[in-house]
């Protein structure tokens, strides 16, 4: 029996794969419905969705491979359509009865000898129970535990107005007639600033580092068709050069709108995607300020020496990666980073897997689906993990690439390139299957002609590591 923690977009992807493979599982979800972050006003208390929320990835790049979205749907969907899609997905494949709703996972720990002990509590009755599982798939998401500036800006604790995190924003009416400061330049922060500008007396956006602002469409084409699908096989430097030219033609320079030019190349950080932000700034509806220096009463002082009196501060400062049901010693989180092989497997914790713990430039749903297929292969013993030494080499190599590829930020600790990462997972499944073929059937022909065997790491034979796949 396998345990899946969470029934959001990543958790239900795991459930679908396990269900299709005939692998017995239990899924535990704190809320009353599937959908996680995309369920507006979700009673699990963890959803960051706001009333106007639309996805920043086109439907073609966010749909599950096993359940494509209808062609007639618009390119960019709102949260209602996405939640409905998740409901249809679960019901189409018929595993809703495998999900235990209103049930919180409160403790996950290694069982004696092998497997994992999982303790759950029913949210309504308070009843707790513990069960042993051969493996646990953690899919609790990473956009639910708000992160605030640490250390806090001087004077934050004595600010007399309202302070809130972007996680708690739902509708803009609360800003009507107020002076609002939004801190941050991520997608949620910029969306909130745009909404605030429609009802507030004044909206100020404080930016520590400018990101590139991408439109949802370029020349009538969803932008991610170019960044994720069309150019995904090109080297990074070529992608950046081509996309920089396209942005200059379609959008012009950021400084033309009153924003500082980014200190990094396009695609070297997670982009901000908005069709409204630049025009709002250009119209003067949103005033841009640099990083906060200090707060004194209702006045906020900025690094350029200016100050603004505000009534409300919205902290759009991101989220912490956290697993409240895991002892920190089991899976340490340091500076919002978790060390794992292929972003899924903690090397020293056999039978524990993480689904959806990545931040792709694109949607997470196909990524979680691919990860789940690979984990199911491991659980069925169809493939094996590499040796610990090889896994550690891969982790070190990825860390080096990450440092070179993205600007230093806690926002990029789990960043992956959408198409390349999917290719890595597919290659991982194929290579491991090829490597095991001589063990099971020494005379198998296709394995000899497969191009993957040109990799020296693949030509070595290896028995199945049963401790890695759980028992």
C-alpha positions in Angstrom: 0.0 0.0 0.0 1.2 3.5 -0.9 0.3 6.8 0.7 -0.2 10.0 -1.2 -0.2 13.3 0.8 -2.4 15.9 -0.8 -5.1 15.9 -3.5 -4.0 19.1 -5.3 -2.8 19.1 -8.9 0.3 17.0 -8.1 -1.4 14.6 -5.7 -4.2 13.7 -8.1 -1.6 13.1 -10.9 0.1 10.6 -8.6 -3.3 9.0 -7.8 -4.2 8.7 -11.5 -0.9 6.9 -12.3 -1.1 4.6 -9.3 -4.7 3.8 -10.0 -4.0 3.0 -13.7 -1.1 0.7 -12.7 -3.2 -1.1 -10.1 -0.9 -0.1 -7.3 -3.0 0.1 -4.1 -2.9 3.5 -2.4 -4.6 5.9 0.1 -4.7 9.6 -0.6 -5.3 12.1 2.3 -6.5 15.6 1.7 -7.2 18.2 4.4 -9.9 19.9 2.4 -13.3 18.7 1.1 -12.4 18.8 -2.6 -9.6 18.1 -5.0 -7.6 21.0 -6.6 -5.5 22.4 -3.8 -4.2 25.8 -4.7 -6.6 26.2 -7.6 -9.7 25.7 -5.5 -10.8 29.2 -4.7 -11.8 29.6 -1.0 -10.7 26.0 -0.4 -11.6 24.9 3.1 -8.2 23.4 3.6 -7.0 26.9 4.3 -4.0 26.6 2.1 -5.2 28.0 -1.3 -3.6 31.2 -2.5 -6.2 31.6 -5.3 -7.9 35.0 -5.6 -11.2 35.8 -7.3 -9.7 37.1 -10.5 -6.9 34.5 -10.8 -6.0 33.1 -14.2 -3.2 30.7 -15.0 0.0 32.1 -16.5 0.5 29.0 -18.6 -1.5 28.1 -21.7 -3.8 25.2 -21.5 -1.6 23.2 -24.0 1.3 23.4 -21.6 -0.6 22.7 -18.4 -2.9 19.8 -19.3 -2.2 16.3 -18.2 -1.0 14.1 -21.0 -3.6 11.4 -20.0 -6.5 13.9 -20.1 -6.1 16.7 -22.6 -8.3 19.8 -22.2 -11.0 20.6 -24.8 -9.7 22.5 -27.8 -12.5 25.0 -27.6 -11.4 26.3 -24.2 -9.6 29.6 -24.1 -5.8 29.7 -24.0 -5.5 31.0 -20.4 -8.0 29.6 -17.9 -9.5 31.0 -14.7 -9.5 29.1 -11.4 -13.1 28.0 -11.8 -12.4 26.2 -15.1 -9.2 24.6 -13.7 -10.9 23.3 -10.6 -13.7 21.9 -12.8 -11.0 20.3 -15.0 -9.5 18.6 -11.9 -12.9 17.3 -10.9 -13.5 15.9 -14.3 -10.1 14.3 -14.3 -10.6 12.5 -11.0 -14.1 11.3 -12.0 -13.1 10.3 -15.5 -10.5 7.9 -14.1 -12.7 6.8 -11.2 -10.5 7.2 -8.2 -12.3 9.8 -6.1 -13.3 7.1 -3.6 -9.6 6.5 -2.9 -9.2 10.0 -1.6 -10.0 10.5 2.1 -11.1 14.1 2.4 -11.0 16.2 5.6 -8.1 14.1 6.7 -4.8 15.7 7.7 -1.4 13.9 7.6 0.1 14.8 11.0 3.2 12.6 11.1 5.3 10.6 8.6 8.3 8.6 10.0 10.3 5.6 9.0 8.9 2.3 10.2 11.1 -0.3 11.9 13.0 -2.3 9.3 11.3 -0.8 6.2 8.4 1.3 5.0 6.8 4.3 6.6 4.4 5.0 9.5 1.8 7.6 8.6 -0.5 9.2 11.2 -3.6 11.0 10.1 -6.3 13.0 11.9 -9.8 13.6 10.8 -10.5 17.4 10.8 -14.1 17.1 12.0 -13.9 14.3 14.6 -10.3 14.7 15.7 -9.8 10.9 15.5 -6.3 9.8 14.8 -4.9 6.6 13.4 -1.6 5.3 12.2 -0.9 2.9 9.3 2.2 1.4 7.7 2.9 2.0 4.0 5.6 0.7 1.8 6.1 4.2 0.2 4.9 7.8 0.7 4.5 10.3 -2.1 4.5 13.8 -0.7 2.5 16.2 -2.8 1.6 18.9 -0.3 2.6 21.8 -2.6 4.9 24.8 -2.0 2.7 27.8 -2.3 0.8 27.7 1.0 3.2 28.6 3.8 3.8 32.4 3.5 7.3 33.8 3.8 8.0 37.3 5.1 11.2 39.3 4.9 13.8 37.9 7.3 15.0 39.9 9.0 12.0 42.2 9.0 12.5 45.8 8.0 13.0 48.2 10.9 9.7 49.5 12.1 7.6 46.7 10.6 6.3 45.6 14.0 5.0 49.2 14.9 3.3 49.9 11.6 -0.2 51.1 12.6 -2.0 50.0 9.5 -3.0 46.6 8.1 -0.3 44.1 7.0 -1.2 41.0 5.0 0.6 38.4 2.9 -0.4 38.0 -0.8 -1.5 34.5 0.2 -4.5 36.0 2.0 -5.6 38.3 -0.7 -9.0 37.3 -2.3 -10.7 40.5 -3.6 -9.7 44.1 -3.9 -12.6 45.7 -2.2 -10.7 45.9 1.1 -8.3 48.4 -0.6 -11.1 50.9 -1.6 -10.1 54.4 -0.7 -6.8 53.4 0.9 -3.1 54.0 0.2 -1.7 50.6 -0.6 1.9 49.4 -0.7 2.6 46.1 -2.5 6.0 44.6 -1.8 7.4 42.2 -4.4 7.6 41.7 -8.2 6.3 38.1 -8.6 3.1 37.3 -10.4 0.8 37.5 -7.4 2.3 40.8 -6.2 1.9 42.4 -9.6 -1.7 41.0 -10.0 -2.6 42.5 -6.6 -1.0 45.8 -7.5 -3.1 46.0 -10.7 -6.3 45.1 -8.8 -5.5 47.6 -6.0 -5.0 50.4 -8.6 -8.6 50.1 -9.7 -10.1 50.9 -6.3 -7.4 52.3 -4.0 -6.6 56.0 -3.7 -2.9 55.2 -4.3 -1.0 52.1 -5.1 2.8 51.8 -4.7 4.8 48.8 -5.8 8.2 48.3 -4.0 10.7 46.3 -6.0 13.9 44.8 -4.7 14.9 43.3 -8.1 13.2 43.9 -11.4 12.2 40.9 -13.4 11.4 40.7 -17.1 7.6 41.3 -17.7 6.3 39.0 -20.3 2.9 39.4 -22.1 0.6 36.3 -22.3 0.6 36.6 -26.0 3.3 37.5 -28.5 2.2 38.2 -32.0 -1.1 36.5 -31.3 0.6 33.3 -30.0 0.6 32.2 -26.3 4.0 33.2 -25.1 4.8 29.9 -23.6 4.4 28.2 -27.0 7.6 30.1 -27.8 9.5 29.8 -24.5 8.5 26.3 -23.6 7.4 24.4 -26.7 8.9 26.0 -29.7 12.5 26.9 -28.5 12.9 24.2 -25.8 15.5 22.3 -27.7 17.7 25.3 -28.4 20.7 26.1 -26.2 19.9 28.5 -23.4 22.0 31.4 -24.8 20.2 31.2 -28.1 16.8 31.1 -26.4 17.7 34.2 -24.5 19.0 36.1 -27.5 16.0 35.2 -29.7 13.5 36.0 -26.9 15.2 39.3 -26.0 14.7 40.5 -29.6 11.1 39.4 -29.7 10.4 41.2 -26.4 12.1 44.4 -27.7 9.9 44.4 -30.8 6.6 43.6 -29.0 7.1 45.4 -25.7 10.1 47.7 -25.9 12.4 48.4 -22.9 11.2 48.2 -19.3 12.6 51.6 -18.7 10.1 53.0 -21.2 7.4 52.3 -18.6 9.3 53.8 -15.7 10.8 50.6 -14.4 14.5 49.9 -13.9 16.0 47.6 -16.4 16.6 44.1 -15.1 20.1 43.3 -14.0 20.0 39.9 -15.6 19.1 38.4 -19.0 15.6 37.2 -19.9 14.9 33.6 -18.9 17.6 33.8 -16.2 14.9 34.3 -13.5 11.3 33.3 -13.1 9.5 35.8 -15.3 6.5 38.0 -14.3 3.7 37.5 -16.7 1.1 40.3 -17.1 -0.8 42.1 -19.8 -1.9 44.9 -17.5 1.1 45.8 -15.2 3.2 47.9 -17.7 0.2 49.9 -18.9 -0.9 50.6 -15.3 2.6 51.8 -14.5 2.7 53.8 -17.7 -0.6 55.5 -16.9 0.6 56.4 -13.4 -2.0 54.2 -11.7 0.9 52.3 -10.0 3.9 54.1 -8.6 7.2 52.2 -8.5 9.6 52.5 -5.7 12.8 50.6 -4.9 13.4 48.3 -1.9 12.2 49.4 1.6 14.8 50.9 3.9 12.7 51.3 7.1 9.2 52.0 8.3 8.3 54.8 10.8 4.7 54.9 11.8 2.6 55.1 8.7 5.5 56.2 6.6 7.6 53.8 4.5 11.1 55.0 3.5 12.7 53.6 0.4 16.3 53.1 -0.7 16.2 56.1 -3.1 15.3 58.5 -0.2 11.6 58.8 -1.0 8.8 58.0 1.5 5.2 57.1 1.2 2.4 57.2 3.8 0.4 54.1 3.5 -2.6 52.4 5.1 -2.0 48.8 4.0 1.1 46.8 3.2 0.8 43.6 1.1 3.8 41.3 1.4 4.2 39.5 -1.9 7.4 37.9 -0.7 6.9 34.3 -1.7 6.5 31.1 0.2 8.5 28.7 2.4 9.0 25.1 1.5 7.7 23.1 4.5 6.5 19.7 5.5 4.8 20.0 8.9 4.3 16.2 9.1 8.0 15.4 8.7 10.7 15.8 11.3 13.2 18.3 9.9 16.0 15.7 10.4 14.2 13.4 7.9 14.2 15.8 5.1 16.1 19.0 5.9 15.1 22.3 4.3 17.9 24.8 4.1 17.3 28.3 2.7 14.2 27.0 0.9 16.2 24.2 -0.8 15.7 20.4 -0.5 18.5 18.1 -1.7 17.0 15.3 -3.9 17.9 13.2 -6.9 16.0 14.5 -9.9 14.0 16.7 -7.5 12.1 13.6 -6.4 14.2 11.2 -4.4 15.8 12.0 -1.1 18.8 9.7 -1.3 18.9 8.5 2.3 15.1 8.0 2.7 14.1 4.9 0.7 10.4 4.8 -0.1 9.9 8.5 0.2 9.2 10.5 -2.9 8.3 14.2 -3.6 5.9 15.0 -6.4 5.6 18.6 -7.7 8.3 20.1 -5.6 9.6 22.1 -8.5 9.1 25.6 -9.9 9.0 25.3 -13.7 8.8 28.2 -16.1 5.5 26.7 -17.1 2.8 24.6 -15.4 3.5 22.0 -12.9 0.8 19.5 -13.9 2.6 17.7 -16.7 5.8 17.6 -14.6 4.0 16.0 -11.6 2.4 13.5 -14.0 5.8 12.5 -15.4 7.4 12.3 -12.0 4.5 10.0 -10.9 5.1 7.7 -13.8 8.7 7.4 -12.9 8.0 6.7 -9.2 5.4 4.1 -10.3 8.1 2.4 -12.4 10.3 2.3 -9.2 7.5 0.9 -7.1 6.8 -1.8 -9.6 10.5 -2.7 -9.9 10.6 -2.0 -13.6 13.5 0.4 -13.1 16.2 1.0 -10.5 17.8 4.1 -9.1 21.5 4.6 -9.9 24.1 4.1 -7.2 24.2 6.6 -4.4 27.5 8.0 -5.8 25.9 8.6 -9.2 22.9 10.3 -7.6 25.1 12.6 -5.6 27.1 13.5 -8.7 23.9 14.4 -10.5 22.7 16.6 -7.5 26.1 18.4 -7.5 26.0 18.9 -11.2 22.5 20.3 -11.1 23.4 22.7 -8.3 26.3 24.0 -10.4 24.0 24.5 -13.4 21.4 26.1 -11.2 23.9 28.6 -10.0 25.0 29.5 -13.5 21.5 29.4 -15.0 19.5 31.6 -12.6 20.1 34.7 -10.5 20.8 33.9 -6.8 17.4 33.9 -5.0 15.4 31.6 -2.8 12.8 31.9 -5.5 15.0 29.8 -7.8 16.1 27.0 -5.4 13.6 24.5 -7.1 13.5 26.1 -10.5 13.6 23.8 -13.5 13.3 24.3 -17.3 10.0 22.8 -18.2 10.7 20.9 -21.4 14.3 19.9 -20.4 13.2 18.6 -17.1 10.4 16.5 -18.7 13.1 15.1 -21.1 15.3 14.3 -18.1 12.5 12.3 -16.4 11.7 10.4 -19.7 15.4 9.7 -20.2 15.7 8.5 -16.6 12.9 6.0 -17.1 14.3 4.8 -20.5 17.9 4.6 -19.3 17.2 2.7 -16.2 15.0 0.3 -18.1 17.7 -0.3 -20.6 20.3 -0.8 -17.8 18.2 -3.4 -16.2 17.3 -5.3 -19.4 20.5 -7.5 -19.4 19.8 -8.6 -15.8 16.3 -9.9 -16.6 16.9 -11.0 -20.3 20.5 -11.1 -21.3 19.7 -11.6 -24.9 17.3 -8.6 -25.3 18.1 -7.0 -28.7 16.5 -3.6 -28.6 18.6 -2.6 -25.6 21.7 -3.0 -27.6 20.5 -0.7 -30.4 19.0 2.0 -28.1 21.1 5.2 -28.5 20.9 5.6 -24.7 23.5 2.8 -24.2 26.2 5.1 -25.6 26.2 6.7 -22.1 28.8 4.9 -20.0 26.5 5.2 -17.0 23.8 3.3 -18.8 25.8 0.4 -20.0 26.5 -0.9 -16.5 24.2 -3.6 -15.3 22.5 -3.3 -12.0 20.1 -5.3 -9.9 16.9 -3.8 -8.6 17.5 -1.8 -5.4 14.6 -3.0 -3.4 15.3 -0.6 -0.6 14.9 2.3 -3.0 11.5 1.2 -4.3 10.0 0.2 -1.0 8.6 -3.1 0.0 
